[in-house]
Amino acid sequence: MHRVARASIIVSVIFTAVLTFQIFISVDEAQPAGTHTTFTIDHVDSPKKSAALRAIDESASRLHINIFKIQAGTTNSFQTRTLYAFIGDRDSLSRSGGYSYPIFSTQSQRTTITPADRITTEDLRGVYATSADHSQMTSILADLRKAGISADDSTATGLEIFVYALGPANLGAAFVIVYVALALALAYSGTTNRKAHAIKSLHGYGRAPILGAELGSAGATFGLGLAALLLVGTPVLWAVTRFHQVWRFAGFLGTGLGVLALLTAVLVTVLGGVATLRHRIPEVLKGERAPLADGVLAAATQVIVLAVVLASISGAMWRIEAVSRTSRELSRWSQMPPAYALRLSTASTHDDDLRDAPALTSIISRMDRQGTVLMTGYKGGELANGGDGTTPPGPEGSNSMIVNPKYLGVQPVLGTDGHRIRNIATARNGFTLLVPASYQGDVGALLATYTKYFKEYSCLLGAPKSTPPCAPHGRVIRTAAGQQLFTFKGTDPSPAEDQERTSLTDPVLAVVSPSSGLIGPMEYLSYTSLNSVLFFDADDLEQQLTRAGIRGHFQGIDNAADAVTETLAASRLEQRMDVFGISLGLVVLILATMVSAAVYCDRRRRTSFVQLLHGYGFTRRHGPLLAGDLGLAVLTATATMMIGGMHLPRDLAAAAILVAAQVSVAALFVRVYETRSRADFIKRP
């Protein structure tokens, strides 16, 4: 077996282990240790919460299983969770770690297990994990229906978890590249071994022994990769996980490596064995030309890998910009009191929103009077995804925000006289429009746009029927040009590149107090769901939500600065995988280009030599190859950029560099091949 194929197998083994590790983190989130299935409660008709809890507990006891309600943590809700346990099988609970959850890695959610009788304000709707098998799941759902609880089996399939796991670790590009490279390397290995196979056939070896030798060589290499993985991976696994859930992880790893072994065997059989044995012995021994199929496979690999690498480079550059921007803005959070974002429950329905939004609005209004809430309504999120930000200024414009008076106390805004604007009070139906001096449009028309927005849309959202109609009236204050204002965004539980803009230059600000009545309850709920409402007193917020009876509508009160830190950590993990995926992709792209050039040189061996004797220059002899490589690369890059909606100037430069490098590698390889093979051209037909 060719050394390139051996290296590809070993790399595939190691990458499969890394991929399995990331998949297992996702498995642990979806299916905690000691559980096998999940169900989701979407509606509870029980007259009392205690009756519903008792029904779940009785089902667990009757079936001799454990049921865990998966509840997001009350703080840092996307990184912590609580499992409320309904225990029907204490032995099973003990085997999986008891009430001390075996957290797999630092990337995993921090998990706490507590008895179900500690459920108080938590919403009973949501996801439950169980130790039941699929046959017992039917009994659980039947028990719940009898108790007036509507639930469905929501156990995730292996494919769903696999696809989800590729995202957070940014492993999609590397996944495609590694296994495409494995196929190409094994095909190339089979081509290089054609003569050896022919000689064995000449000495009486049948196809089965020859194929068995190839599979044995691949198996030995696979075993070498496993040995390296065991030697290096074991101490790394201990350092990262302290061997928590090690046997459960070992089962997943064994499955992943088993699938890889089967894939390798199939590829060796089809690409490196059977296809090679179809060649006739005399032609092979005389130097039969390389199979055209190898060239087609190499060209296809070039297309796939070039597209993946270009997309990865584009994503990596955008990620670098986003991380740099978010890192700069992180210092802004340290300069202000701790702020908290209120996360909505994923189990809530539209009816819940309509019912609870007025109570939330009352809480926001009360805390606004106390100066402990900040609102920065910004809906220009397309900028986070590469938009050009050309939406005209307005209530939902890309360079506009709707804020409460507290914003001016936290973010300095200067008037045209150079003095800071403070203490803007807005009475019932009143608002103040801060328009930068750089705005060249009709200020009166802009004010009318906001007035119409508040009157015909905003104040009506979720407002009770008894609420009197609003009659907005605003005033305009001009602000100094050239100001960059903080949006207080970046607190979503997602990487930095998926966040909204954290700063705007010369935005239009509409200053609106909750007491003005110009923003309806559902609009405040919408702003809260978009993390546009931040609170400065988490304890007071917790108490007010509980007193209002709507605490279960929200899953967590998260520290905003901590959320930004988590955002940066997620992006930096993706950046590490960017480096790995792009580096690997470049190596495979070079390999595919060399294989394609090798097939070309082998098939045109005689023609090229004759043209050389007749004085044809290098470009004239090999122009078709170089033009073909260039055309294929340009088409691939163009299609990738069009489909991906990439940033044209920056990504065009990256594509040009990649295309030029690919054509240069092909030309260099052909030059070296010709130089080293001229003597052979004369000797061989």
Residue, then its C-alpha position, 0 to 999 in steps of 0.5 A: m500500500h502506498r504511503v499516502a494511503r497509509a497516512s490517510i488511514i491513520v489520519s482518518v482514525i484520529f479524526t474519527a476519534v475527535l469527531t466521536f468526542q464532539i458527537f458524544i458531547s452532543v449525545d450527553e446534552a440530548q441524552p444524559a448518562g443513564t438514559h436512552t429515550t426522551f419525551t416532550i410534554d407540550h400541554v398539561d390539563s391537570p387541575k393541580k401541578s402536584a397531580a401532574l408531578r405525581a402522575i410522572d412519579e407513579s409511571a416511573s415507579r410502576l415501570h421501574i425506570n428513572i425519568f429526568k426533567i431537563q431544566a435549563g439553569t436559572t443562571n447561565s442557562f445555556q451552559t448549566r442545567t438541572l435534572y429533576a429526578f423521578i426515581g423508579d430504579r435506584d440501582s440504575l441511578s447509582r450505576s450512572g453516578g447517582y446524584s453526582y453527575p459525571i460531567f464528560s468535559t469542559q465543553s459539556q453543560r454543567t449538570t446538577i441532579t436533584p429530586a423532583d419534589r424540589i420543582t416549584t415555579e418551573d414549567l412542567r412542559g419541556v423535555y424529559a429523558t428516561s432510562a426506558d426503552h422504546s417499548q416502555m415509552t408507549s406505556i409512559l405516554a399512555d400513563l401521562r395521557k390518563a393524567g391529562i398530560s399531552a406528550d410525544d416521543s422526542t428521542a433524537t436519531g443518531l443521524e440528527i445528533f451527528v448532523y447537529a454535532l458537526g456545527p458547534a465544533n465546526l467539523g463539517a469541512a474537515f469531515v468532508i475533506v478527510y473522507v474524500a482524501l481517504a477515497l482518493a488516496l486508496a484509489y491512487s494506491g491501487t493504481t501505483n500497485r498495478k504492476a505488483h498485482a500483475i506480477k503476482s497474477l503471473h505467478g499464479y496468485g488468484r484475485a482473492p489472495i491479492l485482494g486479501a493482501e491489500l485488505g491485510s495491509a490496510g488492516a495493519t495500517f488501521g491497527l497502527g492508527l488504533a495503537a497511536l490513538l490508544l497511546v496518545g488519546t488515553p492520557v488526553l482523554w483522562a486529562v479532559t474528562r477524568f474518565h467520566q462516562v468512559w465506557r459509554f464513550a468507548g461504545f460510541l468510539g467503537t461504533g465510529l471506528g467500526v464504521l470507518a473500518l467497514l468504509t476503508a474495507v469497501l474502498v480498498t475492495v472497490l478502488g484499490g483491488v477489484a478495479t486494478l485486477r481488471h487490467r490485462i497483465p501484458e499491458v500492465l507490465k509494458g507500462e499501460r497508461a493510468p486509468l482515466a477513472d483515477g483522473v476523473l476521481a482526482a478532478a472531482t476531488q479538486v472540485i469538492v475540496l476547493a469549494v470546501v476550502l474556499a467556503s472555510i476560508s471565507g467563514a474563517m475570515w468573517r469569524i476573525e473579524a467578529v471575534s476581534r470586534t467582540s473582544r474589543e467590545l467585551s471591555r465595555w461590559s466591565q465598565m458598567p454594573p452587571a447586566y442580565a438577559l432574561r431568556l424565554s422558555t422554549a416550551s412557551t406557546h403564543d397563548d402563553d406570550l399573550r397572557d404573560a406579556p402584560a405582566l412582564t411589561s409592568i415589571i419592566s415599567r416598574m424597574d425603568r422607574q427605578g433605573t434598573v432596566l436598559m432597553t436597546g431595541y435594534k432590528g438590523g440583525e442582517l449586518a451580522n450576516g454580511g448585509d450591507g446595512t443600507t436599510p433607511p433610518g427608521p423604527e426597524g432600520s439597520n442604523s436605528m435603535i429604540v431605547n429607554p432613558k436609561y440608555l443615555g445614562v450608560q452610553p454617552v451621547l453628545g449633542t451638537d453643542g458637544h455636551r452630553i444629552r441626559n435626563i430625557a423624560t417622556a410622558r404619556n404618548g411622548f418620545t424623543l428622536l435623536v437624529p445625528a447631524s450627519y443625517q441628510g434626509d427630511v427630519g420632519a418626515l422621519l419623525a412622522t414615520y416614527t409617529k405612525y409606527f408607534k400609533e399603528y403598530s407598536c402600541l397595539l401589540g398585545a395591548p388589552k382591549s381596555t387600553p385607550p388608543c395612543a396618540p404619539h407626539g415626538r420632538v427632535i434633538r440633533t446629535a453630534a456627527g461621528q459618534q459610535l454607540f454601543t448596542f449592548k448586543g452579543t449576548d446570544p448563546s451563539p458564536a460571535e459571527d452569528q451575533e448582531r452588531t455591537s456598535l453603530t455609527d451615527p444611529v437614529l435613536a428613539v428614546v421611549s419610556p415604558s410609561s409612555g404606552l407607545i410600546g405594547p406588551m408583545e413588543y416588549l416580550s419580543y425585545t426581551s426574546l431578542n436580548s434587547v432588554l437588560f436588567f441590573d438587579a437579578d434578585d429583584l427581577e427574580q422576585q417580581l417574576t415569581r410574584a407575578g406568577i410568570r417565572g416559569h415562562f422564562q428559563g434563565i436570568d443570564n449574566a450578559a458579560d458571561a454570555v459574551t465570554e461564552t460567545l468568544a469561547a465558542s468562536r475560538l473553538e471554531q477558529r481552531m477547527d478552521v485552522f485544522g480544516i483549511s490546512l488539511g484541505l490545502v494538503v488534500l487539494i495539492l494531493a488531488t492536483m498531483v494525482s490528476a497531473a500524474v494521470y495526465c502525464d502517464r496517459r500523454r507520455r509518448t505524445s508529450f515526448v514527441q512534441l518535446l523533440h519537435g521543439y514545442g514549448f512547455t506551455r504549448r505542450h501542456g496548455p490543455l491541462l493548465a487551461g482545464d485546471l484553471g477553468l475548473a478551478v474558476l468555475t468551482a470558485t465562482a459557483t461557491m461564491m454565488i451559492g454561499g453569498m460571500h463577501l465579494p472583494r475579500d473572498l475573490a482575492a482568496a479564490a484567486i490565490l487558491v486558483a493560482a496556487q493550484v495551477s502552479v502546483a500542477a505545472l510544477f508537478v508536470r515539469v518535474y515529471e518530465t525532467r525525471s522521465r525523459a530517459d524512460f520515454i526513450k526506453r518505453p514504447 
